[in-house]
Amino acid sequence: MKGLFLYLLCFFAFAFVVEAQTSAPRALLEVREFNFDAVSPVKDYLFLKVFDNGQIEYEKDSVENNARKLVLHKYELSPVRFENLTAFLDNPEILDIADEYEPDFPIIDHTTTFDISLFRSSKTQTIKLTNYNLSNPKSKDKYPAKLAELVCRIRALRDNTGFRMLGNDCLLK
């Protein structure tokens, strides 16, 4: 009887561990920002991460005791906003976005790079944007409309706000 009890206890403990591992949230979208300038070292931080359970994470600079540090912020999307986002990310036009684009202005003493990763079931789609600036007149026709909207959505999610596209221009609410 004692052996049966230990067997059942081990079985349920194993089942619980397997369930906990399989139900951990999986990233759908991750954006890292890298900043470099002539004065300060490279700064790499989590600009935005969206999980398959609607959880959002991002890091922001904070000053405490005259020292800068990154603070992780979290919130959860409403089911409607989450469904809207996943439908957008599954749009075939998103799959057609190029992996990398030339910088909008030359890299001299400052650069900002967004590394956008979209985690799909079979592979990861990565988009690299360096010195991305849609307000630059030379950039108006450079980027597909869905890329402009993706970047706008990313910024809106980070600020936990709405947005509206006006052509390729992003208007945060």
Backbone torsions as a table, in degrees:
resi	resn	phi	psi	omega
1	MET	NA	-41.9	179.9
2	LYS	-63.6	-38.0	178.7
3	GLY	-64.2	-40.8	178.4
4	LEU	-64.2	-41.8	178.7
5	PHE	-61.2	-46.2	179.2
6	LEU	-63.8	-38.8	178.1
7	TYR	-61.9	-47.5	-179.9
8	LEU	-65.5	-38.8	178.5
9	LEU	-62.5	-45.7	178.6
10	CYS	-63.6	-41.2	-179.8
11	PHE	-60.8	-48.2	-178.8
12	PHE	-68.8	-35.0	177.2
13	ALA	-65.0	-43.2	178.0
14	PHE	-63.8	-44.1	179.2
15	ALA	-61.4	-39.5	179.2
16	PHE	-64.8	-43.5	179.5
17	VAL	-63.8	-44.3	178.7
18	VAL	-61.9	-43.4	179.1
19	GLU	-63.2	-42.2	180.0
20	ALA	-63.9	-38.3	179.8
21	GLN	-70.8	-39.0	-176.7
22	THR	-79.2	-19.6	-177.5
23	SER	-98.4	3.9	177.0
24	ALA	-64.4	138.2	-178.9
25	PRO	-61.5	144.3	-178.5
26	ARG	-112.0	137.7	179.7
27	ALA	-69.9	135.8	173.5
28	LEU	-101.2	-34.8	-174.6
29	LEU	-146.5	133.4	175.2
30	GLU	-138.1	133.6	178.5
31	VAL	-125.7	123.6	175.3
32	ARG	-111.1	141.3	177.4
33	GLU	-115.6	133.1	177.6
34	PHE	-117.4	124.8	177.4
35	ASN	-118.1	137.9	175.8
36	PHE	-140.4	134.6	170.1
37	ASP	-141.4	173.0	-173.7
38	ALA	-67.0	-19.6	-174.8
39	VAL	-97.2	-44.1	-174.2
40	SER	-108.5	160.3	179.1
41	PRO	-70.8	171.5	178.6
42	VAL	-62.0	131.9	175.7
43	LYS	-110.5	124.8	178.7
44	ASP	-121.8	124.0	178.2
45	TYR	-149.1	163.9	179.4
46	LEU	-78.8	108.9	178.8
47	PHE	-77.7	-39.2	179.9
48	LEU	-167.1	142.2	172.5
49	LYS	-140.3	130.4	179.2
50	VAL	-117.4	129.4	179.7
51	PHE	-102.7	162.7	-177.5
52	ASP	-70.2	-4.0	175.1
53	ASN	-103.0	7.9	178.7
54	GLY	89.5	-1.1	178.8
55	GLN	-71.9	138.4	177.9
56	ILE	-118.3	138.6	174.2
57	GLU	-133.8	146.4	173.1
58	TYR	-158.6	156.7	178.8
59	GLU	-108.7	143.8	175.8
60	LYS	-133.6	146.8	174.8
61	ASP	-65.1	141.7	174.4
62	SER	-139.3	144.6	178.2
63	VAL	-108.9	124.2	-180.0
64	GLU	-138.8	122.3	-177.6
65	ASN	55.5	44.4	-179.8
66	ASN	61.0	19.8	177.4
67	ALA	-122.8	136.7	178.2
68	ARG	-87.6	139.1	175.2
69	LYS	-147.0	158.1	177.4
70	LEU	-91.0	134.4	179.0
71	VAL	-117.2	130.1	179.1
72	LEU	-83.1	126.1	177.2
73	HIS	-111.8	148.1	-179.1
74	LYS	-139.1	147.9	168.5
75	TYR	-159.0	172.7	-178.0
76	GLU	-120.6	135.3	176.9
77	LEU	-72.1	149.5	172.2
78	SER	-68.9	156.5	179.0
79	PRO	-56.5	-37.2	-179.3
80	VAL	-67.4	-46.4	178.8
81	ARG	-64.0	-37.4	179.5
82	PHE	-66.0	-45.6	178.0
83	GLU	-61.7	-40.4	178.0
84	ASN	-61.7	-43.9	179.6
85	LEU	-65.2	-47.5	-178.2
86	THR	-64.9	-36.3	176.0
87	ALA	-63.5	-40.7	178.0
88	PHE	-63.4	-46.3	-178.1
89	LEU	-64.7	-26.4	179.1
90	ASP	-85.1	-2.1	179.8
91	ASN	-62.3	131.1	-179.8
92	PRO	-57.7	-28.0	178.9
93	GLU	-66.2	-26.1	177.0
94	ILE	-68.0	-38.8	178.3
95	LEU	-63.1	-26.3	-177.5
96	ASP	-84.0	-4.2	180.0
97	ILE	-68.0	135.5	-179.2
98	ALA	-63.8	158.6	-179.7
99	ASP	-71.2	-30.1	-175.7
100	GLU	-154.9	150.3	178.7
101	TYR	-127.6	149.2	176.0
102	GLU	-62.5	146.2	178.4
103	PRO	-59.3	147.7	179.2
104	ASP	-74.2	-23.9	173.3
105	PHE	-143.6	154.2	-173.5
106	PRO	-61.1	149.8	177.2
107	ILE	-86.3	108.5	-179.7
108	ILE	-114.4	-72.4	-179.1
109	ASP	-124.7	4.3	-179.6
110	HIS	-151.6	140.9	174.9
111	THR	-148.3	143.8	173.8
112	THR	-128.4	127.6	-179.1
113	THR	-124.5	131.3	170.9
114	PHE	-101.2	124.7	170.1
115	ASP	-106.5	110.1	-177.9
116	ILE	-103.3	123.4	178.1
117	SER	-118.0	125.0	175.4
118	LEU	-109.6	114.8	-175.8
119	PHE	-90.1	113.2	-179.9
120	ARG	-107.3	166.3	-175.8
121	SER	-60.3	-36.8	-175.3
122	SER	-100.2	-23.7	-178.5
123	LYS	-160.4	174.3	176.6
124	THR	-109.6	128.7	175.2
125	GLN	-97.0	126.2	-178.8
126	THR	-118.4	134.1	179.0
127	ILE	-125.5	127.7	-178.6
128	LYS	-114.6	123.3	179.2
129	LEU	-122.2	119.4	179.0
130	THR	-112.1	128.5	-178.8
131	ASN	50.7	44.7	179.7
132	TYR	-67.6	127.4	-177.2
133	ASN	-152.9	95.1	-178.5
134	LEU	-69.1	-19.0	-179.7
135	SER	-79.3	-8.6	175.5
136	ASN	-70.6	122.2	-177.7
137	PRO	-55.4	-30.4	179.6
138	LYS	-71.5	-15.3	-175.5
139	SER	-97.7	-3.6	-173.4
140	LYS	-52.8	-44.8	-176.4
141	ASP	-103.9	5.3	-175.5
142	LYS	-74.6	-36.3	-172.9
143	TYR	-107.7	141.7	174.1
144	PRO	-65.2	151.8	-178.6
145	ALA	-58.3	-38.1	-178.6
146	LYS	-68.4	-29.3	175.5
147	LEU	-69.7	-43.6	177.1
148	ALA	-59.3	-41.2	179.4
149	GLU	-69.2	-37.5	177.6
150	LEU	-60.9	-46.9	179.5
151	VAL	-63.7	-39.6	177.9
152	CYS	-62.4	-45.2	178.2
153	ARG	-61.2	-40.7	179.3
154	ILE	-60.6	-47.0	-179.8
155	ARG	-65.0	-40.0	179.2
156	ALA	-65.6	-41.0	178.8
157	LEU	-64.6	-39.7	179.5
158	ARG	-62.7	-39.3	-179.8
159	ASP	-87.8	-0.6	-177.8
160	ASN	52.0	51.9	-178.7
161	THR	-136.3	175.3	176.5
162	GLY	-90.9	177.2	178.5
163	PHE	-152.6	167.3	175.0
164	ARG	-146.7	137.3	176.6
165	MET	-94.0	132.9	174.4
166	LEU	-123.0	93.8	-168.8
167	GLY	67.5	-127.1	175.3
168	ASN	-96.1	5.7	-179.7
169	ASP	-89.0	139.0	-178.6
170	CYS	-102.0	125.2	177.3
171	LEU	-116.1	110.2	177.2
172	LEU	-81.4	141.9	-178.2
173	LYS	-93.1	NA	NA
